[in-house]
Amino acid sequence: MADVDLTKRRAATDVHGAVDYSAPAITFDRVRVTYGRGKKATDALSDFNLRVAPGETVALLGPSGSGKSTALKALAGFVRPASGTVRLGGTDVTDLPPAKRGIGVVVQSYALFPHMRVRDNVAFGLKSHRVPRNDVGPRVAEALEMVGMSGYAARLPRELSGGQQQRVAIARALAIRPKVLLLDEPLAALDAQLRQAMLGELQRLRDALPDTAMLYVTHDQSEALALADRIAVMRDARLVDIDTAENLWKRPPSSFTAAFLGGANLIPCTVNRVIGTSALVTVGQSTLNAEAPQPAIGKVDWAPGSAALLCVRPHTLQIVATSERDALRANVTSNVWRGASTRLTLAVDGLPDSPIEVDVAGQAQFDSGHAVGLHFPEQAGVLIEAPEGAR
Ligand SMILES: Nc1ncnc2c1ncn2[C@@H]1O[C@H](COP(=O)(O)OP(=O)(O)OP(=O)(O)O)[C@@H](O)[C@H]1O
């Protein structure tokens, strides 16, 4: 995964003043969406609650089939919730047709009209929103300018690359000057290099539209980390965790979110004691310091003797001498050179069934069976409650 500099993240509060969740741009209130009927009915969205502040970007992140697109469709009006309400600003839009919601929507497949020139594709939404004729030209020009496509107004979609077509699709969504922009995997159809370039474009666009709330669906954690003020993690039709990108990355509240945000070692451990947020834990045959976070809402009882998981990312573990204090003892089982770094897999003494991964800079050569010590700073080892059934 691409490294993301979290220190440069725009906090919603920095750019937009105090975030006012009492008057959100988007509200999902206990929304349930069901596909199929009778015995074949399944919930694609269940008890779904989410508020997005004006100007805030929230990423819906989750595996395939977790309900992300269904949430967007419920907001755009393409599916009707079985129960619950959807609000835009203060208005209940649950029963409003899609064209009356004034939302900009961008989908993975661009969905441009193939027989229409770029300018007509962009103008399409304006006409259905009854924008006065004289305003259409300037609004199309403004939208194309925002995505750097001013020189392409007379082209047909088939005369554009995939990235250019997606820019036009974004311009079409922006032309109506929406307060809410929905993006459903907008980069998924592009190759890796173009995706990286477009991600930068989307960041620029997000900063240029400080009043527009964005809901961004993706299953790519690096897109979510790069773009979102907050990330809402979805699993099996439900929202499981929501927080700022930085908090979810540094202190994942669940093993699912830790694993889904990428590359986390989740090492079984036993809590010895916790004072404040400092924990002493036993991992295999070693006793180590770690961080025991408390969630913003609720409380975790890190009781002495309880089972937990220690979340440590591969790049924060350092190889040290086996004699070093505060180190895990482990044996190398494999090493794979990846260019800038080498990924080592190791078996920790006393934990043969929980291999862990470590990234070492450059091309490191360790023979299989080589014994090493593994050290990490206290803040880099974060306790997570063991999932039910493992406690
Ligand atoms: N029109 C439909 N009819 C029946 N089931 C559907 C329909 N659309 C989606 N589903 C089901 O609803 C669930 C949620 O689908 P949804 O498309 O919202 O997931 P997603 O998280 O966006 O997945 P992906 O990342 O693959 O797009 C899935 O189990 C899916 O099979």
The ligand as an SDF file (V2000), in Angstrom:
LIG
                    3D

 31 33  0  0  0  0  0  0  0  0999 V2000
  -30.1030   -5.4830   -7.2700 N   0  0  0  0  0  0  0  0  0  0  0  0
  -29.7560   -6.3980   -6.3740 C   0  0  0  0  0  0  0  0  0  0  0  0
  -30.5100   -7.5000   -6.1640 N   0  0  0  0  0  0  0  0  0  0  0  0
  -30.1890   -8.4270   -5.2350 C   0  0  0  0  0  0  0  0  0  0  0  0
  -29.1150   -8.3270   -4.4290 N   0  0  0  0  0  0  0  0  0  0  0  0
  -28.3210   -7.2680   -4.5760 C   0  0  0  0  0  0  0  0  0  0  0  0
  -28.5880   -6.2410   -5.5420 C   0  0  0  0  0  0  0  0  0  0  0  0
  -27.6180   -5.2950   -5.4520 N   0  0  0  0  0  0  0  0  0  0  0  0
  -26.7790   -5.7090   -4.4720 C   0  0  0  0  0  0  0  0  0  0  0  0
  -27.1950   -6.8860   -3.9390 N   0  0  0  0  0  0  0  0  0  0  0  0
  -26.5700   -7.6010   -2.8150 C   0  0  0  0  0  0  0  0  0  0  0  0
  -26.5190   -6.7100   -1.7030 O   0  0  0  0  0  0  0  0  0  0  0  0
  -25.2920   -6.8560   -0.9910 C   0  0  0  0  0  0  0  0  0  0  0  0
  -24.5860   -5.5140   -0.9110 C   0  0  0  0  0  0  0  0  0  0  0  0
  -24.2150   -5.1020   -2.2310 O   0  0  0  0  0  0  0  0  0  0  0  0
  -23.4580   -3.7510   -2.5400 P   0  0  0  0  0  0  0  0  0  0  0  0
  -23.3500   -3.6060   -4.0080 O   0  0  0  0  0  0  0  0  0  0  0  0
  -24.0730   -2.6520   -1.7680 O   0  0  0  0  0  0  0  0  0  0  0  0
  -22.0160   -4.0650   -1.9090 O   0  0  0  0  0  0  0  0  0  0  0  0
  -20.6490   -3.2960   -2.0670 P   0  0  0  0  0  0  0  0  0  0  0  0
  -20.0640   -3.2390   -0.7080 O   0  0  0  0  0  0  0  0  0  0  0  0
  -20.8560   -2.0190   -2.7700 O   0  0  0  0  0  0  0  0  0  0  0  0
  -19.8350   -4.3240   -2.9750 O   0  0  0  0  0  0  0  0  0  0  0  0
  -18.7680   -4.0520   -4.1720 P   0  0  0  0  0  0  0  0  0  0  0  0
  -17.5380   -3.4970   -3.5100 O   0  0  0  0  0  0  0  0  0  0  0  0
  -18.5480   -5.4300   -4.7230 O   0  0  0  0  0  0  0  0  0  0  0  0
  -19.4220   -3.1160   -5.1420 O   0  0  0  0  0  0  0  0  0  0  0  0
  -24.4910   -7.9430   -1.7270 C   0  0  0  0  0  0  0  0  0  0  0  0
  -24.7010   -9.1620   -1.0620 O   0  0  0  0  0  0  0  0  0  0  0  0
  -25.1170   -7.9750   -3.0960 C   0  0  0  0  0  0  0  0  0  0  0  0
  -25.0160   -9.2550   -3.6750 O   0  0  0  0  0  0  0  0  0  0  0  0
  1  2  1  0
  2  3  1  0
  2  7  2  0
  3  4  2  0
  4  5  1  0
  5  6  2  0
  6  7  1  0
  6 10  1  0
  7  8  1  0
  8  9  2  0
  9 10  1  0
 10 11  1  0
 11 12  1  0
 11 30  1  0
 12 13  1  0
 13 14  1  0
 13 28  1  0
 14 15  1  0
 15 16  1  0
 16 17  2  0
 16 18  1  0
 16 19  1  0
 19 20  1  0
 20 21  2  0
 20 22  1  0
 20 23  1  0
 23 24  1  0
 24 25  2  0
 24 26  1  0
 24 27  1  0
 28 29  1  0
 28 30  1  0
 30 31  1  0
M  END
$$$$
